[in-house]
């Protein structure tokens, strides 16, 4: 295994892979072009424990990247899962456990049956708010099937995706809400998937000292942000994992973005100027 003299692992953040062509969405053709380029260039897609090992100083392939998906939308099963399987790659899925449904797996691309609708992000939010989460979010059976297939490594995005800092009248109520939310997610994942996860992704990317303290108290050791500034390098704080927002662009975008992300000097400068 060849190890780079300057080692950093870029972490990409996706939400949807769908023909809906809405915000936070990469259409399947462009997602496939990105995966094909990663495969051609010999990139290894690490799971959460692979990233944790890297941050702790263990070696990983020179060209390593982490693909993360937030929330747990149905289109992750319908479109992203088959493409990851086709290219022999895996991603990290952060699910909102309170929004996952029950029932048999639905059809996914390449399988028998009619594919379910996968609406855009705004329509998904509206469906969840109206109590119709099963129409747009994953079912536990689909999560379990993706995990068994090796396409997704599954971790916590809380139980309700609530911003407790925005809805609580005081710090004590806020911390109690945070503690219950992440605790319920941890219990749900442990009950359905086995050992408790130590990886947590913040809803809307927001966190403060109270959030971090409650997560740490419950055994979460690796906390994922939406902050792109800086680089994930050995010895970096695992409670502040930086992520790059994936774009609905072909492989040429990904090639440029990963080149910047892996550059010791230009990477941090680019993020500071852009963000």
Secondary structure, 3 states (H helix, E strand, C coil): CCCCCCCCCEEEEECEECCCCCCCEECHHHHHHHHHHHHHCCCEECCHHHHHHHHCCCCCCCCEEEEEEEECEHHHHHHHHHHHHHCCCCEEEEECHHHCECCCCCCCCCCCCCCCCCCCHHHHHHHHHCCCHHHCECEHHHHHHHHHHCCEEEEECCCCCCCHHHHCCCHHHHHHHHHHHHHHHHHHHHHHHCCCCCEEECHHHCCCHHHHHHHHHCCCCEEECCCCCCCCCCCCCCCCECCEECCCCCHHHHHHHHHHHCCCCHHHHHHHHHC
